[in-house]
Amino acid sequence: MAKSHDQAARRIAKVFGGRYRPNKSPDVKGPRGRVEVKSTANEITEALRQLGGGSGPAYVALPKPEHPKALKRLEGRKTGLTNYRGNITKPSTRK
């Protein structure tokens, strides 16, 4: 994994009160939700597959410059969007 990916996943794990497991998907699991960390909006399809159909809130984490494109791709979906610092841009509506 890239250094920025690992740093982001560890930071998000702290914010979400969960654990980062680099060899498992999704990257972060915690009581506040599941998060898959990616580097570009083009990877959203893969992130959605990795998040699967589990229960509870689910998020894709992307760098801030990727958010406009990501918001268009996540429109109408229950999956949320967060930045690499764990700040939620689009809340998850998964139950």
Secondary structure, 3 states (H helix, E strand, C coil): CCHHHHHHHHHHHHHHCCEECCCCCCCEEECCEEEEECCCHHHHHHHHHHHCCCCCCEEEECCHHHHHHHHHHHCCCCCEEECCCCCEEECCCCC
